[in-house]
Amino acid sequence: MLHIQKKSDTVIIVIHEIYGLNQHMQGICESLSNNDFDVICPNLLDRDTPFDYSQEGAAYRHFMENVGFTGALYKIKDILSDIKDEYQKIFILGFSAGATVAWLFSEEECVDGIVGYYGSRIRNYAELAPQCPALLFFPLEEPSFNVDELISALERTNVEVHKFKGEHGFSDPYSSKFHAESAQAAVSKMMKFFMQH
């Protein structure tokens, strides 16, 4: 687990992608802590080394067979119950599979807001009614579903959705899918969201 304490009254729980706690996730956590947030990023994979991007198939299988959305949910719930009295504000930020887990937490009372980057499996839980503000980012297109259809299915109170140029993974500087302009635009919307709420 990566835990950076800044003696803040606000904590951001970061939920990684299927690859684990890699350079991209570490960079995100450091960047958030540089803005004086406390940050917790649990290692959901129970393995010391993250998967490489070239191991996408193996990483996906490992995540689904050994963690899954439900397993991730319980691990984060344990963390929430341990820390909920220590902070005035708790946000959850997730990437890809982690974004779907973050979305599932939008119904939790002790969560003050969630941010999800390209959570393609959110489509399986599109009927959820968030109890807190939710900010979701998607690329222009995804190979497995129609982004515009999902966005219109998610239009409701408390949900703000943005679509950016690029593909799944556009915010990750270590990925071949990195899109610098979209990554920067998403980060500035995310930081504004955290400051507003």
HUURDA-V861373 format. One record per residue. N is the residue number from 1. RES is the residue in one letter. PHI is phi as a letter, one per 20 degrees, with the letter a starting at -180 (999 if undefined). PSI is psi in whole degrees, 0 to 359 (none if undefined). NEAR is the number of other ideal C-beta (glycine too) atoms within 12 Angstrom. Layout:
n=N res=RES phi=PHI psi=PSI near=NEAR
n=N res=RES phi=PHI psi=PSI near=NEAR
This chain:
n=1 res=M phi=999 psi=139 near=25
n=2 res=L phi=d psi=124 near=29
n=3 res=H phi=c psi=113 near=21
n=4 res=I phi=d psi=120 near=26
n=5 res=Q phi=d psi=131 near=19
n=6 res=K phi=c psi=15 near=21
n=7 res=K phi=l psi=37 near=13
n=8 res=S phi=e psi=159 near=25
n=9 res=D phi=e psi=3 near=17
n=10 res=T phi=c psi=133 near=28
n=11 res=V phi=c psi=144 near=39
n=12 res=I phi=d psi=120 near=42
n=13 res=I phi=e psi=120 near=49
n=14 res=V phi=d psi=128 near=46
n=15 res=I phi=d psi=117 near=50
n=16 res=H phi=f psi=171 near=43
n=17 res=E phi=f psi=186 near=48
n=18 res=I phi=f psi=339 near=42
n=19 res=Y phi=f psi=339 near=36
n=20 res=G phi=o psi=197 near=39
n=21 res=L phi=e psi=78 near=33
n=22 res=N phi=e psi=189 near=35
n=23 res=Q phi=g psi=320 near=22
n=24 res=H phi=f psi=313 near=33
n=25 res=M phi=f psi=320 near=40
n=26 res=Q phi=f psi=319 near=26
n=27 res=G phi=f psi=318 near=27
n=28 res=I phi=f psi=314 near=40
n=29 res=C phi=f psi=317 near=35
n=30 res=E phi=f psi=318 near=19
n=31 res=S phi=f psi=318 near=28
n=32 res=L phi=f psi=318 near=32
n=33 res=S phi=f psi=331 near=26
n=34 res=N phi=f psi=342 near=16
n=35 res=N phi=e psi=18 near=24
n=36 res=D phi=m psi=28 near=20
n=37 res=F phi=e psi=147 near=34
n=38 res=D phi=f psi=145 near=29
n=39 res=V phi=c psi=136 near=39
n=40 res=I phi=c psi=125 near=38
n=41 res=C phi=c psi=98 near=41
n=42 res=P phi=f psi=148 near=35
n=43 res=N phi=e psi=101 near=28
n=44 res=L phi=f psi=344 near=41
n=45 res=L phi=e psi=346 near=37
n=46 res=D phi=l psi=40 near=19
n=47 res=R phi=b psi=147 near=19
n=48 res=D phi=f psi=321 near=10
n=49 res=T phi=d psi=134 near=16
n=50 res=P phi=f psi=161 near=29
n=51 res=F phi=f psi=149 near=26
n=52 res=D phi=e psi=155 near=18
n=53 res=Y phi=f psi=334 near=26
n=54 res=S phi=f psi=348 near=12
n=55 res=Q phi=d psi=32 near=20
n=56 res=E phi=g psi=314 near=22
n=57 res=G phi=f psi=313 near=15
n=58 res=A phi=f psi=321 near=21
n=59 res=A phi=f psi=317 near=29
n=60 res=Y phi=f psi=312 near=24
n=61 res=R phi=f psi=314 near=16
n=62 res=H phi=f psi=315 near=26
n=63 res=F phi=f psi=311 near=35
n=64 res=M phi=f psi=324 near=21
n=65 res=E phi=e psi=327 near=14
n=66 res=N phi=d psi=342 near=21
n=67 res=V phi=c psi=291 near=32
n=68 res=G phi=m psi=167 near=23
n=69 res=F phi=f psi=323 near=30
n=70 res=T phi=f psi=316 near=18
n=71 res=G phi=f psi=316 near=24
n=72 res=A phi=f psi=318 near=39
n=73 res=L phi=g psi=313 near=29
n=74 res=Y phi=f psi=321 near=19
n=75 res=K phi=f psi=318 near=30
n=76 res=I phi=f psi=323 near=39
n=77 res=K phi=g psi=321 near=24
n=78 res=D phi=f psi=316 near=18
n=79 res=I phi=f psi=315 near=34
n=80 res=L phi=g psi=316 near=28
n=81 res=S phi=f psi=331 near=15
n=82 res=D phi=f psi=328 near=20
n=83 res=I phi=d psi=350 near=29
n=84 res=K phi=g psi=334 near=21
n=85 res=D phi=e psi=351 near=12
n=86 res=E phi=e psi=343 near=20
n=87 res=Y phi=c psi=149 near=27
n=88 res=Q phi=e psi=327 near=17
n=89 res=K phi=c psi=135 near=27
n=90 res=I phi=c psi=123 near=37
n=91 res=F phi=d psi=153 near=43
n=92 res=I phi=c psi=130 near=49
n=93 res=L phi=c psi=124 near=47
n=94 res=G phi=c psi=153 near=47
n=95 res=F phi=c psi=127 near=44
n=96 res=S phi=l psi=244 near=45
n=97 res=A phi=g psi=323 near=39
n=98 res=G phi=f psi=331 near=47
n=99 res=A phi=f psi=324 near=43
n=100 res=T phi=f psi=319 near=40
n=101 res=V phi=f psi=317 near=43
n=102 res=A phi=g psi=316 near=47
n=103 res=W phi=g psi=320 near=49
n=104 res=L phi=f psi=334 near=37
n=105 res=F phi=e psi=355 near=41
n=106 res=S phi=f psi=348 near=40
n=107 res=E phi=e psi=355 near=22
n=108 res=E phi=f psi=137 near=29
n=109 res=E phi=f psi=326 near=13
n=110 res=C phi=e psi=2 near=28
n=111 res=V phi=e psi=131 near=37
n=112 res=D phi=e psi=350 near=32
n=113 res=G phi=r psi=151 near=37
n=114 res=I phi=c psi=149 near=45
n=115 res=V phi=c psi=132 near=47
n=116 res=G phi=c psi=127 near=47
n=117 res=Y phi=e psi=122 near=47
n=118 res=Y phi=k psi=60 near=47
n=119 res=G phi=e psi=85 near=44
n=120 res=S phi=f psi=331 near=36
n=121 res=R phi=e psi=358 near=32
n=122 res=I phi=g psi=333 near=39
n=123 res=R phi=g psi=335 near=26
n=124 res=N phi=f psi=348 near=18
n=125 res=Y phi=c psi=31 near=29
n=126 res=A phi=f psi=342 near=28
n=127 res=E phi=e psi=351 near=16
n=128 res=L phi=g psi=145 near=28
n=129 res=A phi=d psi=98 near=16
n=130 res=P phi=g psi=137 near=34
n=131 res=Q phi=e psi=352 near=21
n=132 res=C phi=c psi=165 near=30
n=133 res=P phi=f psi=137 near=28
n=134 res=A phi=c psi=131 near=42
n=135 res=L phi=d psi=120 near=38
n=136 res=L phi=c psi=139 near=46
n=137 res=F phi=d psi=133 near=45
n=138 res=F phi=c psi=154 near=40
n=139 res=P phi=f psi=170 near=36
n=140 res=L phi=g psi=318 near=22
n=141 res=E phi=b psi=153 near=23
n=142 res=E phi=c psi=143 near=27
n=143 res=P phi=f psi=332 near=14
n=144 res=S phi=d psi=355 near=14
n=145 res=F phi=a psi=168 near=22
n=146 res=N phi=e psi=113 near=17
n=147 res=V phi=f psi=316 near=30
n=148 res=D phi=f psi=322 near=17
n=149 res=E phi=f psi=318 near=15
n=150 res=L phi=f psi=317 near=31
n=151 res=I phi=g psi=316 near=26
n=152 res=S phi=f psi=331 near=16
n=153 res=A phi=f psi=336 near=22
n=154 res=L phi=e psi=355 near=33
n=155 res=E phi=f psi=111 near=16
n=156 res=R phi=a psi=177 near=20
n=157 res=T phi=g psi=143 near=13
n=158 res=N phi=m psi=355 near=25
n=159 res=V phi=d psi=125 near=30
n=160 res=E phi=d psi=124 near=29
n=161 res=V phi=c psi=137 near=33
n=162 res=H phi=c psi=145 near=31
n=163 res=K phi=d psi=134 near=27
n=164 res=F phi=c psi=154 near=33
n=165 res=K phi=f psi=145 near=22
n=166 res=G phi=o psi=187 near=30
n=167 res=E phi=d psi=179 near=26
n=168 res=H phi=g psi=121 near=36
n=169 res=G phi=o psi=10 near=35
n=170 res=F phi=f psi=340 near=35
n=171 res=S phi=e psi=358 near=44
n=172 res=D phi=e psi=108 near=34
n=173 res=P phi=f psi=347 near=23
n=174 res=Y phi=e psi=359 near=22
n=175 res=S phi=d psi=151 near=30
n=176 res=S phi=f psi=345 near=15
n=177 res=K phi=e psi=2 near=30
n=178 res=F phi=g psi=132 near=25
n=179 res=H phi=c psi=100 near=25
n=180 res=A phi=g psi=314 near=18
n=181 res=E phi=f psi=314 near=15
n=182 res=S phi=f psi=320 near=30
n=183 res=A phi=g psi=315 near=33
n=184 res=Q phi=f psi=317 near=20
n=185 res=A phi=f psi=319 near=21
n=186 res=A phi=f psi=316 near=38
n=187 res=V phi=f psi=318 near=31
n=188 res=S phi=f psi=325 near=21
n=189 res=K phi=f psi=320 near=25
n=190 res=M phi=f psi=313 near=40
n=191 res=M phi=f psi=321 near=25
n=192 res=K phi=f psi=318 near=19
n=193 res=F phi=f psi=312 near=30
n=194 res=F phi=f psi=320 near=31
n=195 res=M phi=f psi=321 near=16
n=196 res=Q phi=f psi=322 near=16
n=197 res=H phi=d psi=none near=24
